C-alpha cells in the first residue's frame, strides 16, 4: 500500500484496464508467491551463500530464456556463449557438493541439498518468467503502480 500511496503522491496513479488483470495476476503469482515460497523453503536445506550464488546466477539465464520464448529478445552468438559459460561455471561450482550430498545442512533428509538447490533454481525461473510477462505492463503503467499492485495482490 505504501508503494501505491507513494506513486499517488508523485502523480503516477492510474487505473488498470480490465484486460490487463490476468497478466497482472500472473505476474503477481510468479514474482512473489512462486518465487519466494520455493526460495525460502530451499534455503532451509542449502547454505545461504550457495542459494544466493545459485539464484543470482540463474536469474539472467531465466530472463533471457523467457524473453526469447515470448519474442521480447533475439538470440545472438554472444548471448549463447555467455549462457554456456555461466552454466558451465555453475556445474563446476555445484557438482561436487550436490553429487556427494555435502552441500546439505546438518540434520536434513537425504538429498536435501539437491531438492533445496532445485527449489532455489525454480525461484529464479519463476521470477524471470514473471519479469518478462511484466514488460508490457511497464510500457503502459508507471513502475510504482505495477510494483504496488503486484505486491498488494498477493500480500
Secondary structure, DSSP 8 states (H G I E B T S, - for coil): -HHHHHHHHTT------GGGHHHHHHHHIIIIIHHHHHHHHHTTTB-HHHHHHHHHHHHHHHHHHHHHHTTSS---HHHHHHHHHHHHHHHHHHHHHHHHTTTB-TT--TTHHHHHHHHHHHHHHHHHHHHHHHHHHHHHS-HHHHHHHHHHHH-
